[in-house]
Each structure stands twice: as structure tokens, then as C-alpha cells.
Amino acid sequence: MNNNQTAYQLIGEIEGTRRLANAFYDIMETDPALTELLVIHPLPLDSVREKFYLFLSGWLGGPDLFVQQYGHPRLRMRHLPFTVTPALKIQWMMCMDKAMQRTIDNQDIIQTLHHAFDGLAEHMINSPDPVCPSHKRS
């Protein structure tokens, strides 16, 4: 990535950030592999899409729109009411990776953002994956 530009600028500023946020939720709504992820989001997704766009704007190095409207994101606290497992993190990352592939042309930017998003998603985990009954220890 170019050291002089933010990810926000490199992906297309307002339009690129909005495309990424919308692609993320479009994929979540249509990919059957992401059903578990979809069910923890309030429907319709309009409000959540907008909040995600506002968050991404600042997180990617653009205007801090989320902070201006809602204050500090406090992401972990905002996600505590939901059971976020390692498996759910994998679904979230699958969705984000597909959204980035759909909306960002530069593979170097995608790779850099993948690592940043992975760390963010890892931080949201607040519960272990459930143990499969057949794998319980006696």
C-alpha cells in the first residue's frame, strides 16, 4: 500500500467505502453459508449497513463519521449482547473477503485490509465454539 494514502483513499473514499459496506451485507443476505452471521443482525439491514459504512469511513482513515454521530465505536462492548464465536468470526471474514474481492481491484490493498480486518474480528470473539457432543471428554 502507498504510505502517503489511507486505505479509505485507496479504495475510492466515500463511494468505495459505501460499495464495500453494501457488498458485505449483500453477500451476507444471499450466501447460505453465512446464515448464522445473518441471524444476529437486525432486519431490515438498512440501519446496520449505514452504521457499518460510517464506521468503515473512520476505521479506514477517512472522516470519523461514526464517532461524529454515535461517539466512540466501543466495538467489543457493542457486540457483547451477541455470542461471537471463532466460527462466527470465520463467517464474518469470509463475507468481508468476498466483499473486498468484489469491490477492490488492488490485491495488495485487499491483503493488507484482510490482516487488519482479521485482527478486528478476532477482538470481537467473546465465546468459544460450542463443543460437539460427540467430542466431549468423559
C-alpha positions in Angstrom: 0.0 0.0 0.0 1.1 3.6 -0.7 2.4 5.1 2.6 1.0 8.5 1.7 -2.6 7.5 1.3 -5.1 5.9 3.7 -7.0 2.7 2.9 -10.0 5.0 2.6 -8.4 7.0 -0.2 -7.0 3.9 -1.9 -10.4 2.1 -2.1 -12.2 5.1 -3.5 -13.2 7.3 -0.5 -17.0 7.7 0.0 -18.0 5.6 -3.0 -15.5 2.8 -2.4 -16.3 2.6 1.3 -20.0 2.6 0.7 -19.6 -0.1 -2.0 -17.6 -2.3 0.4 -20.2 -1.9 3.2 -23.1 -2.7 0.8 -21.3 -5.6 -0.8 -20.6 -7.0 2.7 -24.3 -7.0 3.6 -25.5 -8.1 0.1 -23.3 -11.2 0.4 -24.4 -11.9 3.9 -28.0 -11.7 2.8 -27.6 -14.1 -0.1 -24.9 -16.6 0.8 -26.4 -19.6 2.6 -23.1 -20.4 4.2 -23.5 -17.1 6.2 -26.9 -17.7 7.7 -25.6 -17.9 11.3 -23.9 -14.5 10.8 -27.1 -13.0 9.2 -29.4 -14.0 12.1 -27.5 -11.9 14.7 -28.2 -8.8 12.6 -31.5 -6.8 13.0 -33.6 -6.9 9.8 -34.1 -5.0 7.6 -30.3 -4.3 7.3 -30.7 -0.7 6.2 -29.7 0.8 9.5 -26.8 -1.6 10.1 -25.5 -1.1 6.6 -25.4 2.7 7.2 -23.7 2.3 10.6 -21.1 -0.1 9.1 -20.4 2.4 6.3 -20.0 5.2 8.9 -17.7 3.0 11.0 -15.6 1.9 8.0 -15.1 5.5 6.9 -13.2 6.4 10.0 -11.6 3.0 10.5 -10.1 3.1 7.0 -8.6 6.5 7.6 -11.4 8.7 6.3 -13.8 11.0 8.1 -14.8 9.8 11.6 -18.5 9.7 10.7 -19.5 7.1 13.2 -17.8 8.9 16.1 -19.5 12.2 15.0 -22.9 10.6 15.1 -22.6 7.9 17.9 -19.4 8.5 19.8 -16.6 6.1 20.2 -17.4 2.8 18.5 -16.6 0.6 21.5 -17.0 -2.4 19.2 -16.4 -5.1 21.7 -18.9 -3.6 24.1 -21.5 -3.2 21.3 -21.0 -6.8 20.3 -21.3 -8.3 23.9 -25.1 -9.0 23.6 -24.2 -11.4 20.8 -22.4 -14.7 21.0 -19.4 -14.2 18.8 -17.6 -17.5 18.4 -14.4 -18.3 16.4 -16.8 -20.0 13.8 -18.8 -16.7 13.5 -15.5 -14.8 13.0 -14.7 -17.1 10.2 -18.1 -16.4 8.6 -17.6 -12.6 9.0 -14.1 -12.8 7.4 -15.5 -15.0 4.5 -18.1 -12.3 4.0 -15.6 -9.4 4.2 -13.1 -11.2 1.9 -15.8 -11.7 -0.7 -16.9 -8.1 -0.4 -13.3 -6.9 -0.8 -12.8 -9.1 -3.9 -16.0 -7.7 -5.4 -15.2 -4.0 -4.7 -11.4 -3.5 -4.6 -9.2 -4.1 -7.6 -5.8 -3.9 -5.9 -4.7 -7.3 -4.4 -2.1 -5.7 -2.2 -4.8 -3.4 -0.6 -7.0 -6.5 -0.1 -4.3 -8.4 1.6 -3.4 -5.5 3.9 -7.0 -5.0 4.8 -7.6 -8.7 5.3 -5.0 -8.8 8.0 -6.4 -5.6 9.6 -10.0 -6.9 9.5 -8.9 -10.3 10.8 -7.4 -8.6 13.9 -10.6 -6.6 14.4 -12.8 -9.7 14.0 -10.6 -11.7 16.4 -11.1 -9.0 19.0 -14.9 -9.4 18.8 -14.8 -13.1 19.9 -16.5 -13.3 23.2 -17.4 -17.0 23.4 -15.7 -20.3 22.5 -17.2 -22.5 19.8 -19.8 -24.9 21.2 -18.3 -28.4 21.9 -19.8 -31.0 19.7 -21.4 -33.7 21.9 -19.6 -36.5 20.2 -16.2 -34.8 21.0 -16.9 -34.2 24.7 -14.3 -35.8 27.1 -15.6 -38.2 29.7 
